[in-house]
Amino acid sequence: MAKLIHAMIRVLDEERSTTFYRRAFGLEVAERLAFDGFTLVYMSNAETPFELELTINHDRTAPYDLGNGYGHLAVTVADIEAEHARLAAAGLEPGPVKQLAHGGRPLATFFFIQDPDGYRIEVLQRRGRYL
């Protein structure tokens, strides 16, 4: 059976991105691999073995076009209201907390936040299928 291990996004500024993911989600650099022309930065935390891979292309100066195919990354938190308040207080501008129901039953409580490169991250209350 396959096991998901990481998702990769391309970012312009390594420091700006690692700072955002550290402040927003407690991710730390697990490994940094510099190559000719690009650097790979793997970020993770103790909550999950899944990692976020940041790719920094050294010759890139213009923002990436995220197009209409990218959706979002998703993380879960124990207390959605507290997490929203923490991110807002940190100046990270989370969107409003929303509710989603399916078949008349609550499915998700969530909000979105964007990283410095415009990638959307969904922050979900940990419950049900979102553990």
ROBA-734088 format. One line per 8 residues: number of its first residue (from 1); for each residue x, z, y negated of N, C-alpha, C, O. Coordinates in pm, 1 decimal, padded with zeros to 6 digits. Layout:
BEGIN
NUM = X:Z:Y:X:Z:Y:X:Z:Y:X:Z:Y; ... $
This chain:
BEGIN
1 = 00084.2:00000.0:00118.1:00000.0:00000.0:00000.0:00088.5:00000.0:-00124.2:00190.7:00068.6:-00127.4; 00051.3:-00074.4:-00224.0:00127.6:-00081.1:-00348.7:00108.7:00047.1:-00430.1:00004.2:00111.8:-00423.3; 00210.5:00081.6:-00506.1:00207.5:00199.6:-00592.8:00245.9:00154.6:-00733.6:00355.5:00102.3:-00753.6; 00157.6:00174.0:-00831.2:00190.7:00141.8:-00969.2:00297.8:00237.2:-01019.2:00287.2:00358.4:-01000.1; 00401.7:00182.8:-01083.6:00510.3:00268.7:-01130.1:00532.4:00265.3:-01281.0:00575.5:00365.0:-01339.0; 00503.4:00151.4:-01346.0:00517.2:00148.7:-01490.8:00441.1:00031.7:-01551.9:00402.4:-00063.2:-01483.7; 00421.3:00042.0:-01682.1:00367.5:-00067.2:-01762.9:00470.8:-00095.2:-01870.7:00534.1:-00002.4:-01921.1; 00488.9:-00222.6:-01907.1:00588.3:-00260.3:-02006.0:00521.0:-00316.0:-02130.8:00426.8:-00394.9:-02123.0 $
9 = 00571.5:-00273.2:-02245.5:00530.5:-00332.0:-02373.0:00655.9:-00364.6:-02452.8:00758.0:-00297.1:-02440.1; 00647.6:-00467.9:-02534.6:00758.6:-00506.1:-02621.7:00738.7:-00441.0:-02758.2:00630.8:-00448.8:-02816.8; 00843.1:-00377.6:-02807.3:00835.0:-00309.3:-02935.9:00949.8:-00354.6:-03025.5:01054.4:-00398.0:-02977.2; 00929.0:-00344.0:-03155.7:01031.7:-00386.4:-03251.5:01138.7:-00281.7:-03275.9:01257.2:-00314.6:-03282.1; 01099.1:-00157.4:-03289.5:01190.5:-00052.8:-03334.3:01191.0:00060.3:-03231.8:01092.6:00132.9:-03217.7; 01300.9:00074.3:-03161.6:01312.0:00174.0:-03054.4:01284.9:00315.5:-03104.8:01205.6:00388.2:-03044.9; 01349.0:00355.0:-03213.0:01333.4:00491.9:-03262.8:01190.0:00519.8:-03305.7:01134.1:00624.7:-03273.7; 01131.4:00426.0:-03377.7:00993.0:00441.9:-03423.5:00898.6:00457.4:-03304.5:00808.7:00541.4:-03307.4 $
17 = 00918.4:00376.9:-03200.1:00830.4:00381.5:-03083.4:00852.8:00505.8:-02998.5:00756.1:00569.1:-02955.9; 00978.4:00542.1:-02973.0:01002.5:00662.0:-02892.1:00952.3:00786.5:-02965.2:00901.6:00879.2:-02901.9; 00965.8:00789.3:-03096.9:00914.1:00901.9:-03174.9:00762.3:00910.1:-03162.9:00707.4:01018.4:-03142.5; 00694.0:00796.3:-03175.5:00548.3:00795.2:-03163.1:00505.3:00846.7:-03026.0:00421.7:00936.8:-03019.2; 00559.0:00793.2:-02917.5:00515.3:00832.0:-02783.5:00553.3:00976.2:-02749.9:00484.7:01041.4:-02671.2; 00660.5:01025.9:-02808.0:00696.0:01167.3:-02790.1:00594.4:01255.1:-02862.3:00541.9:01350.1:-02804.3; 00566.7:01223.8:-02988.5:00473.1:01304.8:-03068.2:00330.5:01294.3:-03016.1:00259.7:01394.7:-03008.2; 00288.0:01173.7:-02980.4:00149.1:01153.0:-02940.5:00120.0:01203.1:-02800.7:00016.6:01266.2:-02778.5 $
25 = 00209.3:01176.5:-02704.7:00177.5:01202.2:-02564.2:00280.9:01283.1:-02488.0:00270.7:01296.7:-02366.0; 00379.1:01336.6:-02556.7:00479.2:01418.6:-02490.2:00569.8:01340.6:-02396.4:00629.0:01398.3:-02305.2; 00581.2:01210.4:-02417.7:00670.5:01130.3:-02333.6:00813.4:01143.6:-02383.5:00838.7:01141.7:-02503.9; 00905.4:01157.0:-02290.9:01047.8:01164.1:-02322.9:01118.8:01047.0:-02257.0:01069.6:00989.5:-02160.0; 01232.8:01013.2:-02309.8:01311.5:00904.1:-02251.6:01366.4:00951.1:-02117.6:01444.0:01046.4:-02111.1; 01325.4:00883.5:-02011.1:01374.3:00914.2:-01876.6:01502.5:00837.3:-01848.2:01591.5:00886.0:-01778.6; 01510.6:00716.6:-01902.9:01630.5:00634.9:-01886.0:01632.4:00527.8:-01993.4:01528.4:00475.6:-02033.5; 01751.3:00496.6:-02038.7:01771.4:00391.0:-02138.9:01879.7:00298.7:-02085.3:01990.8:00342.5:-02055.7 $
33 = 01846.4:00170.7:-02073.2:01938.5:00072.5:-02017.5:01960.6:-00039.3:-02118.7:01869.7:-00117.3:-02147.0; 02082.1:-00046.6:-02172.9:02114.9:-00148.8:-02272.1:02178.6:-00268.3:-02202.4:02268.2:-00252.9:-02119.3; 02131.5:-00386.5:-02236.9:02183.6:-00512.3:-02185.4:02220.1:-00600.6:-02304.2:02185.7:-00569.4:-02418.2; 02290.1:-00711.3:-02277.4:02314.2:-00809.5:-02381.6:02180.0:-00869.5:-02420.9:02114.5:-00934.5:-02339.3; 02139.9:-00848.7:-02542.0:02018.2:-00910.9:-02592.5:01891.9:-00826.7:-02585.1:01795.3:-00857.2:-02655.1; 01888.4:-00722.7:-02503.7:01768.0:-00639.9:-02496.0:01802.0:-00502.7:-02439.7:01906.0:-00483.1:-02376.9; 01711.2:-00407.8:-02464.0:01724.7:-00271.8:-02412.1:01592.8:-00232.9:-02347.2:01485.6:-00264.6:-02398.8; 01601.0:-00164.4:-02234.5:01483.9:-00110.8:-02166.1:01486.2:00041.0:-02180.2:01587.0:00105.5:-02151.4 $
41 = 01374.9:00096.9:-02224.6:01362.1:00242.1:-02238.6:01242.5:00285.4:-02155.1:01129.7:00243.5:-02180.8; 01267.4:00369.3:-02054.9:01160.9:00421.7:-01969.1:01122.7:00560.0:-02018.8:01207.9:00647.7:-02032.7; 00993.3:00579.1:-02045.7:00944.2:00706.6:-02096.6:00843.5:00766.2:-01998.3:00763.2:00694.5:-01938.6; 00849.3:00897.8:-01982.7:00758.0:00965.3:-01890.1:00745.4:01111.8:-01928.7:00812.8:01160.6:-02019.4; 00655.8:01181.3:-01856.2:00644.7:01326.5:-01870.9:00612.2:01386.8:-01734.0:00597.0:01314.3:-01635.7; 00602.1:01516.7:-01728.5:00581.9:01586.1:-01600.9:00441.3:01569.2:-01544.1:00417.8:01604.5:-01428.5; 00347.3:01516.1:-01622.3:00208.9:01502.0:-01576.2:00191.8:01395.9:-01467.6:00101.7:01406.6:-01384.4; 00277.9:01293.1:-01467.7:00260.8:01181.3:-01375.8:00393.1:01109.6:-01354.1:00477.8:01108.5:-01443.4 $
49 = 00412.3:01050.4:-01238.6:00534.2:00972.1:-01217.0:00528.1:00833.3:-01282.5:00630.3:00765.1:-01289.9; 00411.5:00790.8:-01329.6:00395.7:00661.4:-01394.7:00473.9:00660.5:-01526.3:00471.2:00758.4:-01601.0; 00543.2:00550.7:-01554.5:00624.5:00542.8:-01675.0:00578.5:00430.3:-01766.9:00515.0:00334.0:-01724.0; 00612.2:00445.4:-01893.5:00593.5:00340.3:-01991.8:00730.9:00282.3:-02019.7:00822.9:00354.2:-02058.7; 00744.6:00151.8:-01999.4:00870.9:00083.6:-02026.7:00860.2:00014.2:-02162.1:00773.5:-00070.7:-02182.9; 00949.0:00051.0:-02253.4:00957.5:-00015.9:-02382.0:01070.1:-00117.6:-02373.3:01182.5:-00083.0:-02336.8; 01040.9:-00242.6:-02406.4:01143.8:-00346.2:-02410.6:01170.9:-00380.0:-02555.7:01080.2:-00415.6:-02630.9; 01297.5:-00368.2:-02594.0:01339.2:-00398.6:-02730.4:01430.8:-00520.0:-02723.3:01543.1:-00510.1:-02673.8 $
57 = 01384.0:-00634.2:-02772.2:01465.5:-00755.3:-02777.8:01546.7:-00750.6:-02906.6:01490.1:-00747.1:-03015.9; 01678.6:-00750.7:-02894.2:01766.5:-00726.1:-03007.9:01754.2:-00828.9:-03120.0:01776.0:-00794.6:-03236.2; 01720.5:-00951.8:-03089.2:01713.8:-01054.9:-03192.3:01574.8:-01067.3:-03255.8:01553.4:-01154.2:-03340.3; 01482.8:-00983.8:-03217.0:01344.6:-00992.2:-03266.7:01331.5:-00919.3:-03399.5:01370.8:-00803.2:-03411.1; 01276.4:-00987.3:-03500.0:01254.8:-00924.6:-03630.4:01108.7:-00926.2:-03672.7:01068.2:-00847.2:-03758.0; 01029.6:-01014.7:-03614.5:00888.0:-01026.6:-03650.5:00802.4:-00950.6:-03550.1:00836.7:-00943.4:-03432.1; 00690.5:-00893.5:-03596.4:00600.0:-00825.4:-03503.0:00552.8:-00919.6:-03392.6:00540.0:-01040.3:-03413.5; 00527.4:-00863.5:-03276.4:00474.5:-00941.2:-03164.0:00328.3:-00972.0:-03186.9:00255.2:-00890.7:-03243.5 $
65 = 00285.5:-01088.5:-03143.4:00144.5:-01126.5:-03146.7:00082.3:-01073.4:-03017.3:00113.4:-01122.6:-02908.8; -00004.3:-00974.5:-03028.4:-00064.1:-00915.5:-02909.3:-00172.9:-01003.9:-02850.4:-00217.3:-00981.3:-02737.9; -00215.5:-01103.4:-02925.0:-00312.8:-01199.0:-02872.4:-00446.9:-01135.6:-02841.2:-00477.0:-01025.8:-02888.0; -00526.9:-01204.5:-02762.5:-00658.6:-01151.4:-02726.9:-00666.5:-01112.6:-02580.3:-00775.4:-01087.0:-02529.0; -00553.2:-01107.9:-02512.6:-00552.4:-01071.1:-02371.8:-00520.9:-00924.7:-02346.1:-00564.2:-00868.8:-02245.3; -00446.3:-00862.4:-02435.9:-00410.4:-00722.1:-02417.0:-00532.3:-00634.9:-02441.5:-00605.7:-00656.2:-02538.0; -00554.3:-00537.2:-02355.2:-00664.9:-00443.8:-02372.0:-00615.7:-00310.9:-02425.5:-00621.6:-00286.5:-02546.0; -00567.6:-00225.1:-02337.9:-00516.6:-00095.9:-02381.4:-00447.8:-00024.3:-02266.5:-00467.1:-00058.6:-02149.8 $
73 = -00368.0:00074.8:-02300.5:-00318.0:00173.4:-02206.3:-00417.8:00288.1:-02210.6:-00494.9:00298.4:-02306.0; -00418.1:00374.2:-02109.7:-00508.8:00489.3:-02110.9:-00435.4:00613.9:-02062.7:-00354.7:00609.3:-01969.8; -00465.9:00724.9:-02128.5:-00415.0:00855.9:-02087.4:-00532.8:00952.2:-02082.7:-00634.5:00930.0:-02148.4; -00518.8:01058.9:-02005.2:-00622.1:01162.1:-02001.1:-00565.6:01292.3:-02055.8:-00445.6:01318.6:-02047.5; -00654.9:01372.8:-02111.8:-00616.2:01502.7:-02166.9:-00719.1:01607.1:-02124.6:-00833.5:01574.2:-02093.5; -00677.0:01732.0:-02123.9:-00764.8:01841.0:-02081.1:-00871.4:01874.4:-02185.2:-00982.3:01913.7:-02148.9; -00839.7:01859.4:-02314.2:-00931.9:01897.5:-02421.1:-00931.3:01788.4:-02527.6:-00843.6:01786.2:-02614.0; -01027.8:01698.9:-02521.7:-01031.5:01581.7:-02609.4:-01039.5:01620.2:-02756.8:-00973.1:01558.2:-02839.9 $
81 = -01119.0:01720.7:-02790.7:-01133.8:01761.0:-02931.2:-01003.5:01819.7:-02985.5:-00963.1:01788.2:-03097.4; -00938.4:01904.2:-02907.1:-00811.7:01963.3:-02950.0:-00704.2:01855.7:-02964.2:-00624.4:01859.5:-03057.8; -00702.1:01761.5:-02873.1:-00602.5:01654.3:-02878.6:-00627.0:01564.8:-02999.3:-00532.3:01523.6:-03066.3; -00752.8:01534.6:-03027.1:-00786.0:01454.2:-03143.9:-00740.7:01526.0:-03271.2:-00680.9:01464.4:-03359.4; -00769.0:01654.9:-03280.6:-00729.3:01733.3:-03397.5:-00576.2:01738.4:-03411.2:-00524.0:01727.3:-03522.1; -00505.8:01754.7:-03301.6:-00358.9:01760.7:-03304.4:-00300.5:01629.1:-03354.8:-00211.3:01628.8:-03439.7; -00351.0:01517.0:-03302.4:-00300.4:01385.7:-03343.1:-00332.3:01357.5:-03489.8:-00249.9:01301.0:-03561.7; -00451.5:01396.7:-03533.8:-00488.7:01378.1:-03674.2:-00398.6:01461.4:-03764.5:-00352.4:01413.2:-03867.9 $
89 = -00373.5:01586.5:-03725.8:-00287.9:01674.2:-03805.3:-00144.6:01621.5:-03812.0:-00073.3:01646.7:-03909.1; -00102.6:01548.3:-03708.7:00031.5:01489.0:-03705.3:00037.6:01358.6:-03784.7:00143.2:01295.9:-03792.6; -00075.3:01317.2:-03843.6:-00078.8:01195.5:-03922.9:-00079.9:01067.4:-03841.7:-00042.9:00961.5:-03892.5; -00122.4:01075.5:-03714.8:-00119.4:00959.3:-03626.0:-00250.1:00879.7:-03624.3:-00261.1:00781.8:-03550.6; -00347.2:00919.3:-03702.6:-00470.0:00845.1:-03728.8:-00550.3:00803.6:-03604.7:-00574.4:00684.6:-03584.4; -00591.4:00899.4:-03522.4:-00678.4:00863.2:-03409.9:-00814.6:00816.9:-03459.8:-00861.8:00861.7:-03564.3; -00878.1:00725.7:-03383.4:-01013.4:00682.3:-03416.2:-01113.4:00791.6:-03382.4:-01074.7:00897.0:-03332.0; -01240.8:00768.4:-03409.3:-01342.6:00870.1:-03382.5:-01363.1:00894.1:-03231.7:-01345.6:00803.8:-03150.0 $
97 = -01400.1:01016.8:-03198.1:-01434.5:01050.7:-03059.5:-01569.9:00987.5:-03029.4:-01663.8:00999.2:-03108.1; -01578.8:00920.7:-02914.8:-01702.0:00852.7:-02874.1:-01742.7:00896.0:-02733.7:-01662.4:00949.7:-02657.5; -01868.5:00871.3:-02702.0:-01924.0:00899.6:-02569.1:-01968.8:00768.5:-02506.0:-02018.6:00679.4:-02574.8; -01950.9:00757.3:-02375.5:-01999.0:00641.0:-02301.9:-02075.9:00691.5:-02180.7:-02027.5:00776.5:-02106.0; -02196.8:00637.8:-02162.0:-02279.3:00675.6:-02047.3:-02303.3:00551.4:-01961.8:-02295.9:00438.4:-02010.0; -02332.2:00575.1:-01834.0:-02365.9:00467.1:-01741.5:-02478.2:00516.3:-01651.6:-02466.4:00620.7:-01587.4; -02586.6:00440.6:-01647.5:-02699.9:00482.5:-01564.7:-02759.1:00614.2:-01608.8:-02810.8:00689.8:-01526.6; -02752.1:00642.9:-01738.2:-02808.6:00766.4:-01790.0:-02720.0:00888.7:-01769.4:-02758.1:00999.7:-01806.5 $
105 = -02602.7:00869.5:-01710.9:-02510.1:00981.9:-01688.0:-02388.0:00967.8:-01777.1:-02340.2:00856.7:-01799.9; -02337.0:01079.5:-01827.7:-02213.5:01071.9:-01906.9:-02099.7:01017.0:-01820.9:-02079.1:01061.9:-01708.1; -02027.3:00921.1:-01874.0:-01914.1:00864.4:-01801.5:-01782.8:00906.6:-01865.7:-01691.1:00952.4:-01797.6; -01774.6:00890.8:-01998.5:-01646.4:00916.3:-02063.7:-01665.5:00968.6:-02205.5:-01759.4:00931.4:-02276.0; -01573.8:01055.5:-02244.5:-01556.4:01096.3:-02382.1:-01415.4:01052.5:-02418.1:-01320.2:01086.2:-02347.8; -01401.1:00977.2:-02527.9:-01272.5:00913.3:-02554.1:-01255.9:00879.5:-02702.3:-01351.0:00883.6:-02780.3; -01132.5:00846.4:-02738.0:-01101.6:00785.7:-02866.8:-00981.6:00694.3:-02847.4:-00912.9:00701.0:-02745.5; -00957.4:00609.5:-02945.3:-00842.6:00520.2:-02941.6:-00744.5:00557.0:-03052.3:-00782.4:00609.6:-03157.0 $
113 = -00618.3:00527.9:-03026.4:-00511.6:00543.5:-03124.1:-00421.6:00420.9:-03107.3:-00415.0:00363.0:-02998.9; -00353.2:00381.6:-03213.5:-00262.0:00267.9:-03205.0:-00118.5:00314.0:-03223.5:-00090.2:00403.4:-03303.2; -00027.7:00251.1:-03148.0:00113.9:00280.7:-03165.7:00166.9:00197.4:-03283.5:00092.5:00116.4:-03339.0; 00292.5:00215.5:-03322.1:00345.6:00144.3:-03438.6:00343.5:-00008.2:-03427.1:00346.6:-00077.1:-03529.1; 00338.4:-00061.9:-03306.1:00335.1:-00206.6:-03286.4:00193.5:-00260.8:-03269.9:00175.1:-00380.4:-03247.3; 00093.7:-00173.5:-03280.9:-00045.0:-00218.3:-03272.1:-00106.1:-00210.3:-03134.1:-00220.9:-00251.0:-03116.1; -00032.8:-00158.6:-03034.6:-00090.5:-00141.8:-02901.5:-00193.4:-00029.3:-02905.5:-00167.2:00078.8:-02958.1; -00309.1:-00056.3:-02849.7:-00415.5:00044.2:-02845.8:-00398.3:00132.3:-02722.5:-00366.4:00084.0:-02613.8 $
121 = -00420.0:00262.0:-02741.2:-00414.1:00358.8:-02632.0:-00546.3:00434.0:-02632.9:-00587.3:00488.9:-02735.1; -00612.9:00435.7:-02517.0:-00737.4:00509.8:-02502.4:-00703.1:00649.9:-02453.2:-00630.3:00666.3:-02355.2; -00755.9:00750.0:-02521.5:-00736.2:00889.7:-02483.4:-00870.3:00939.6:-02431.3:-00968.8:00944.2:-02505.1; -00873.2:00977.1:-02303.3:-00997.2:01015.7:-02234.9:-00996.5:01163.0:-02197.7:-00893.0:01219.0:-02161.6; -01114.8:01225.2:-02207.2:-01132.9:01361.1:-02155.3:-01114.7:01355.1:-02004.2:-01173.6:01270.0:-01937.6; -01033.8:01444.8:-01950.3:-01006.5:01449.5:-01806.8:-01129.2:01503.3:-01733.3:-01159.7:01622.4:-01741.0; -01200.3:01413.4:-01660.7:-01314.1:01453.2:-01577.4:-01361.1:01331.0:-01499.2:-01327.5:01217.3:-01532.4; -01439.6:01356.8:-01394.5:-01495.0:01247.1:-01315.2:-01387.1:01154.6:-01262.2:-01290.3:01199.5:-01200.8 $
129 = -01403.9:01025.8:-01285.7:-01304.2:00929.6:-01236.8:-01177.2:00929.8:-01320.5:-01078.0:00867.6:-01282.6; -01179.2:00999.4:-01434.3:-01065.2:01000.9:-01524.7:-00990.3:01133.1:-01514.5:-00990.1:01213.7:-01607.6; -00927.6:01153.3:-01401.0:-00852.7:01278.2:-01379.9:-00705.5:01262.5:-01404.8:-00630.0:01358.7:-01391.0 $
